[in-house]
């Protein structure tokens, strides 16, 4: 008796990447929202979905909240119009953090390796985007944008960038113009004036893993 074999193997699903951004605070949300517009325009990734940044409301909440926030956003993505049941998605969590707490505190609020381990256990690929020493230090690289926000000339600012850290320096720049900068609180209109592409280009090393992922999806 001849046995007829079925040579039609089950078709393997195509894969696509999903990028979920976890950021420390409200100002970072605004920065990464603006940056994502430029990234989507520049790379136009065909098989990569970049989700809107999620405010973790402080670096300490990455310790127990990173996986929880991923699960919430992954569930929301599966309910969205972008979700395609014909694709096999690979999830990446990019944790956007400042490095100052690791540099200047003897007992940092999180252990990065343990956070990465918890993400891995959820079958997700973890990444860090680390602003040295803080995202405010990145903002200070664009004094033209800050001057535009304060409605003044850059020459009125360049000699006044003083303070113990990036947030303090920004606050000191703002004070003569009856404005304040507070870490973790949204500064309405500031990011709109910043050249986020310039900042991004200044920090290709910090963004290297995200850039590499986007390049593979061109």
BALOBA-1460 file (C-alpha; in Angstrom, 3 decimals):
// residues 218
<rec num="1" residu="x" x="0.000" y="0.000" z="0.000"/>
<rec num="2" residu="x" x="1.371" y="3.355" z="-1.022"/>
<rec num="3" residu="x" x="1.346" y="6.036" z="1.643"/>
<rec num="4" residu="x" x="0.820" y="9.533" z="0.256"/>
<rec num="5" residu="x" x="2.661" y="12.125" z="2.353"/>
<rec num="6" residu="x" x="1.223" y="15.592" z="2.778"/>
<rec num="7" residu="x" x="4.081" y="17.867" z="1.779"/>
<rec num="8" residu="x" x="2.219" y="21.034" z="2.605"/>
<rec num="9" residu="x" x="3.859" y="22.151" z="5.799"/>
<rec num="10" residu="x" x="2.136" y="24.701" z="7.957"/>
<rec num="11" residu="x" x="3.109" y="28.144" z="6.762"/>
<rec num="12" residu="x" x="5.244" y="30.022" z="9.255"/>
<rec num="13" residu="x" x="3.988" y="33.453" z="10.244"/>
<rec num="14" residu="x" x="5.979" y="36.528" z="9.286"/>
<rec num="15" residu="x" x="7.440" y="38.405" z="12.227"/>
<rec num="16" residu="x" x="7.207" y="42.053" z="13.239"/>
<rec num="17" residu="x" x="8.677" y="44.060" z="16.090"/>
<rec num="18" residu="x" x="6.810" y="46.096" z="18.674"/>
<rec num="19" residu="x" x="8.669" y="48.809" z="20.588"/>
<rec num="20" residu="x" x="7.278" y="49.851" z="23.956"/>
<rec num="21" residu="x" x="8.906" y="52.875" z="25.603"/>
<rec num="22" residu="x" x="8.875" y="53.291" z="29.374"/>
<rec num="23" residu="x" x="10.028" y="56.742" z="30.501"/>
<rec num="24" residu="x" x="10.619" y="58.347" z="33.887"/>
<rec num="25" residu="x" x="8.253" y="61.312" z="33.804"/>
<rec num="26" residu="x" x="5.953" y="63.730" z="32.004"/>
<rec num="27" residu="x" x="8.730" y="65.751" z="30.361"/>
<rec num="28" residu="x" x="10.285" y="62.579" z="28.950"/>
<rec num="29" residu="x" x="6.883" y="61.623" z="27.513"/>
<rec num="30" residu="x" x="6.811" y="64.871" z="25.537"/>
<rec num="31" residu="x" x="10.407" y="64.447" z="24.375"/>
<rec num="32" residu="x" x="9.928" y="60.889" z="23.116"/>
<rec num="33" residu="x" x="6.572" y="61.670" z="21.501"/>
<rec num="34" residu="x" x="8.270" y="64.355" z="19.421"/>
<rec num="35" residu="x" x="11.269" y="62.135" z="18.695"/>
<rec num="36" residu="x" x="9.046" y="59.278" z="17.479"/>
<rec num="37" residu="x" x="7.542" y="61.526" z="14.816"/>
<rec num="38" residu="x" x="11.037" y="62.087" z="13.406"/>
<rec num="39" residu="x" x="12.051" y="58.440" z="13.732"/>
<rec num="40" residu="x" x="8.965" y="57.206" z="11.910"/>
<rec num="41" residu="x" x="9.611" y="59.750" z="9.176"/>
<rec num="42" residu="x" x="13.312" y="58.911" z="8.852"/>
<rec num="43" residu="x" x="13.184" y="55.127" z="9.093"/>
<rec num="44" residu="x" x="9.584" y="54.459" z="8.024"/>
<rec num="45" residu="x" x="9.860" y="50.927" z="9.453"/>
<rec num="46" residu="x" x="7.533" y="48.605" z="7.575"/>
<rec num="47" residu="x" x="7.433" y="45.789" z="10.100"/>
<rec num="48" residu="x" x="7.956" y="47.659" z="13.354"/>
<rec num="49" residu="x" x="5.315" y="49.302" z="15.527"/>
<rec num="50" residu="x" x="6.534" y="51.995" z="17.935"/>
<rec num="51" residu="x" x="4.070" y="52.572" z="20.744"/>
<rec num="52" residu="x" x="3.566" y="55.896" z="22.496"/>
<rec num="53" residu="x" x="5.788" y="56.405" z="25.572"/>
<rec num="54" residu="x" x="4.437" y="55.396" z="28.966"/>
<rec num="55" residu="x" x="5.031" y="57.587" z="32.018"/>
<rec num="56" residu="x" x="6.381" y="55.438" z="34.864"/>
<rec num="57" residu="x" x="6.201" y="58.426" z="37.249"/>
<rec num="58" residu="x" x="9.695" y="57.954" z="38.642"/>
<rec num="59" residu="x" x="12.580" y="55.548" z="38.122"/>
<rec num="60" residu="x" x="11.702" y="53.621" z="41.290"/>
<rec num="61" residu="x" x="8.542" y="52.322" z="39.624"/>
<rec num="62" residu="x" x="10.581" y="50.396" z="37.062"/>
<rec num="63" residu="x" x="11.440" y="47.899" z="39.794"/>
<rec num="64" residu="x" x="7.986" y="46.341" z="40.090"/>
<rec num="65" residu="x" x="6.066" y="48.157" z="37.384"/>
<rec num="66" residu="x" x="7.987" y="47.558" z="34.157"/>
<rec num="67" residu="x" x="6.453" y="44.157" z="33.428"/>
<rec num="68" residu="x" x="3.005" y="45.309" z="34.538"/>
<rec num="69" residu="x" x="3.084" y="48.312" z="32.234"/>
<rec num="70" residu="x" x="4.317" y="46.157" z="29.368"/>
<rec num="71" residu="x" x="1.415" y="43.731" z="29.876"/>
<rec num="72" residu="x" x="-1.102" y="46.575" z="29.898"/>
<rec num="73" residu="x" x="0.269" y="48.152" z="26.725"/>
<rec num="74" residu="x" x="0.654" y="44.817" z="24.918"/>
<rec num="75" residu="x" x="-2.997" y="44.082" z="25.686"/>
<rec num="76" residu="x" x="-4.016" y="47.501" z="24.374"/>
<rec num="77" residu="x" x="-1.963" y="46.932" z="21.236"/>
<rec num="78" residu="x" x="-3.733" y="43.635" z="20.544"/>
<rec num="79" residu="x" x="-7.042" y="45.522" z="20.621"/>
<rec num="80" residu="x" x="-5.801" y="48.239" z="18.275"/>
<rec num="81" residu="x" x="-6.153" y="48.576" z="14.502"/>
<rec num="82" residu="x" x="-2.392" y="48.140" z="14.080"/>
<rec num="83" residu="x" x="-2.504" y="44.575" z="15.391"/>
<rec num="84" residu="x" x="-2.364" y="41.942" z="12.665"/>
<rec num="85" residu="x" x="-3.278" y="38.372" z="13.605"/>
<rec num="86" residu="x" x="-1.282" y="37.119" z="10.624"/>
<rec num="87" residu="x" x="1.977" y="38.342" z="12.178"/>
<rec num="88" residu="x" x="4.107" y="36.895" z="14.938"/>
<rec num="89" residu="x" x="5.150" y="39.846" z="17.095"/>
<rec num="90" residu="x" x="8.454" y="40.230" z="18.928"/>
<rec num="91" residu="x" x="8.164" y="42.702" z="21.804"/>
<rec num="92" residu="x" x="10.961" y="45.068" z="22.879"/>
<rec num="93" residu="x" x="10.781" y="47.202" z="26.014"/>
<rec num="94" residu="x" x="13.047" y="50.261" z="25.927"/>
<rec num="95" residu="x" x="13.482" y="51.750" z="29.403"/>
<rec num="96" residu="x" x="14.483" y="55.404" z="29.103"/>
<rec num="97" residu="x" x="16.210" y="56.458" z="32.302"/>
<rec num="98" residu="x" x="18.653" y="58.984" z="33.753"/>
<rec num="99" residu="x" x="21.999" y="57.752" z="35.055"/>
<rec num="100" residu="x" x="22.417" y="60.251" z="37.897"/>
<rec num="101" residu="x" x="20.840" y="57.994" z="40.530"/>
<rec num="102" residu="x" x="23.448" y="55.321" z="39.773"/>
<rec num="103" residu="x" x="26.309" y="57.798" z="39.758"/>
<rec num="104" residu="x" x="25.516" y="59.809" z="42.872"/>
<rec num="105" residu="x" x="23.511" y="57.486" z="45.146"/>
<rec num="106" residu="x" x="25.002" y="54.640" z="47.149"/>
<rec num="107" residu="x" x="21.684" y="52.771" z="47.055"/>
<rec num="108" residu="x" x="20.007" y="53.318" z="43.644"/>
<rec num="109" residu="x" x="16.215" y="52.827" z="43.506"/>
<rec num="110" residu="x" x="16.480" y="49.968" z="41.009"/>
<rec num="111" residu="x" x="18.857" y="47.185" z="40.053"/>
<rec num="112" residu="x" x="19.032" y="47.353" z="36.271"/>
<rec num="113" residu="x" x="20.048" y="43.724" z="35.855"/>
<rec num="114" residu="x" x="17.128" y="42.498" z="37.959"/>
<rec num="115" residu="x" x="14.701" y="44.667" z="36.001"/>
<rec num="116" residu="x" x="16.074" y="43.240" z="32.735"/>
<rec num="117" residu="x" x="15.722" y="39.739" z="34.164"/>
<rec num="118" residu="x" x="12.054" y="40.313" z="35.005"/>
<rec num="119" residu="x" x="11.430" y="41.598" z="31.472"/>
<rec num="120" residu="x" x="13.190" y="38.563" z="29.995"/>
<rec num="121" residu="x" x="11.007" y="36.215" z="32.044"/>
<rec num="122" residu="x" x="7.971" y="37.786" z="30.383"/>
<rec num="123" residu="x" x="9.405" y="36.701" z="27.006"/>
<rec num="124" residu="x" x="10.213" y="40.290" z="26.115"/>
<rec num="125" residu="x" x="13.545" y="41.745" z="24.977"/>
<rec num="126" residu="x" x="14.746" y="44.478" z="27.390"/>
<rec num="127" residu="x" x="16.809" y="47.536" z="26.459"/>
<rec num="128" residu="x" x="17.946" y="50.680" z="28.238"/>
<rec num="129" residu="x" x="18.309" y="54.168" z="26.794"/>
<rec num="130" residu="x" x="20.355" y="56.024" z="29.393"/>
<rec num="131" residu="x" x="20.640" y="59.809" z="29.496"/>
<rec num="132" residu="x" x="23.915" y="60.864" z="31.123"/>
<rec num="133" residu="x" x="23.434" y="62.348" z="33.668"/>
<rec num="134" residu="x" x="19.824" y="63.290" z="33.022"/>
<rec num="135" residu="x" x="17.559" y="64.156" z="30.135"/>
<rec num="136" residu="x" x="17.833" y="67.789" z="31.249"/>
<rec num="137" residu="x" x="21.525" y="67.635" z="30.343"/>
<rec num="138" residu="x" x="20.430" y="66.622" z="26.857"/>
<rec num="139" residu="x" x="18.040" y="69.587" z="26.719"/>
<rec num="140" residu="x" x="20.873" y="71.958" z="27.621"/>
<rec num="141" residu="x" x="22.648" y="70.965" z="24.411"/>
<rec num="142" residu="x" x="20.062" y="73.055" z="22.554"/>
<rec num="143" residu="x" x="20.350" y="76.541" z="24.027"/>
<rec num="144" residu="x" x="18.780" y="77.957" z="20.870"/>
<rec num="145" residu="x" x="15.596" y="76.015" z="21.584"/>
<rec num="146" residu="x" x="15.608" y="76.994" z="25.259"/>
<rec num="147" residu="x" x="16.124" y="80.652" z="24.330"/>
<rec num="148" residu="x" x="13.203" y="80.427" z="21.895"/>
<rec num="149" residu="x" x="11.032" y="78.954" z="24.664"/>
<rec num="150" residu="x" x="12.014" y="81.786" z="27.013"/>
<rec num="151" residu="x" x="11.558" y="84.362" z="24.236"/>
<rec num="152" residu="x" x="15.088" y="85.682" z="24.550"/>
<rec num="153" residu="x" x="18.461" y="85.535" z="22.791"/>
<rec num="154" residu="x" x="20.877" y="82.648" z="23.343"/>
<rec num="155" residu="x" x="23.610" y="85.107" z="24.336"/>
<rec num="156" residu="x" x="21.508" y="85.935" z="27.384"/>
<rec num="157" residu="x" x="21.737" y="82.290" z="28.482"/>
<rec num="158" residu="x" x="25.143" y="80.883" z="27.587"/>
<rec num="159" residu="x" x="26.959" y="82.471" z="30.527"/>
<rec num="160" residu="x" x="24.260" y="81.525" z="33.042"/>
<rec num="161" residu="x" x="24.193" y="77.724" z="32.753"/>
<rec num="162" residu="x" x="25.000" y="77.038" z="36.386"/>
<rec num="163" residu="x" x="23.683" y="74.530" z="38.903"/>
<rec num="164" residu="x" x="24.348" y="71.230" z="40.646"/>
<rec num="165" residu="x" x="22.599" y="69.154" z="37.944"/>
<rec num="166" residu="x" x="20.709" y="69.492" z="34.675"/>
<rec num="167" residu="x" x="17.330" y="70.218" z="36.248"/>
<rec num="168" residu="x" x="18.869" y="72.820" z="38.556"/>
<rec num="169" residu="x" x="20.638" y="74.476" z="35.606"/>
<rec num="170" residu="x" x="17.398" y="74.696" z="33.642"/>
<rec num="171" residu="x" x="15.577" y="76.142" z="36.634"/>
<rec num="172" residu="x" x="18.295" y="78.765" z="37.062"/>
<rec num="173" residu="x" x="17.973" y="79.685" z="33.384"/>
<rec num="174" residu="x" x="14.193" y="79.972" z="33.717"/>
<rec num="175" residu="x" x="14.022" y="82.095" z="36.882"/>
<rec num="176" residu="x" x="14.951" y="85.484" z="35.338"/>
<rec num="177" residu="x" x="12.051" y="84.966" z="32.933"/>
<rec num="178" residu="x" x="9.503" y="84.210" z="35.681"/>
<rec num="179" residu="x" x="9.421" y="80.520" z="34.850"/>
<rec num="180" residu="x" x="10.365" y="77.452" z="36.849"/>
<rec num="181" residu="x" x="11.601" y="74.019" z="35.891"/>
<rec num="182" residu="x" x="10.753" y="71.141" z="38.228"/>
<rec num="183" residu="x" x="12.045" y="67.618" z="37.637"/>
<rec num="184" residu="x" x="9.235" y="65.191" z="36.859"/>
<rec num="185" residu="x" x="6.669" y="67.902" z="36.119"/>
<rec num="186" residu="x" x="5.621" y="68.635" z="32.553"/>
<rec num="187" residu="x" x="7.100" y="71.911" z="31.321"/>
<rec num="188" residu="x" x="4.443" y="73.039" z="28.877"/>
<rec num="189" residu="x" x="5.899" y="74.174" z="25.563"/>
<rec num="190" residu="x" x="9.585" y="73.486" z="26.254"/>
<rec num="191" residu="x" x="9.972" y="70.308" z="24.204"/>
<rec num="192" residu="x" x="8.058" y="71.926" z="21.329"/>
<rec num="193" residu="x" x="10.950" y="74.360" z="20.978"/>
<rec num="194" residu="x" x="13.771" y="71.814" z="21.288"/>
<rec num="195" residu="x" x="15.590" y="70.343" z="18.293"/>
<rec num="196" residu="x" x="15.081" y="66.702" z="19.258"/>
<rec num="197" residu="x" x="16.778" y="65.498" z="16.055"/>
<rec num="198" residu="x" x="19.923" y="67.391" z="17.030"/>
<rec num="199" residu="x" x="19.818" y="65.808" z="20.490"/>
<rec num="200" residu="x" x="19.197" y="62.380" z="18.974"/>
<rec num="201" residu="x" x="22.136" y="62.801" z="16.599"/>
<rec num="202" residu="x" x="24.359" y="63.796" z="19.516"/>
<rec num="203" residu="x" x="23.571" y="60.509" z="21.265"/>
<rec num="204" residu="x" x="23.771" y="57.808" z="18.621"/>
<rec num="205" residu="x" x="25.551" y="55.518" z="21.063"/>
<rec num="206" residu="x" x="22.760" y="55.721" z="23.643"/>
<rec num="207" residu="x" x="20.158" y="55.076" z="20.928"/>
<rec num="208" residu="x" x="22.224" y="52.419" z="19.121"/>
<rec num="209" residu="x" x="19.997" y="49.446" z="19.989"/>
<rec num="210" residu="x" x="16.852" y="51.270" z="18.892"/>
<rec num="211" residu="x" x="18.551" y="52.449" z="15.684"/>
<rec num="212" residu="x" x="19.731" y="48.917" z="14.945"/>
<rec num="213" residu="x" x="16.215" y="47.561" z="15.418"/>
<rec num="214" residu="x" x="14.704" y="50.210" z="13.141"/>
<rec num="215" residu="x" x="17.340" y="49.571" z="10.487"/>
<rec num="216" residu="x" x="16.493" y="45.867" z="10.377"/>
<rec num="217" residu="x" x="12.874" y="46.778" z="9.631"/>
<rec num="218" residu="x" x="13.530" y="49.088" z="6.693"/>
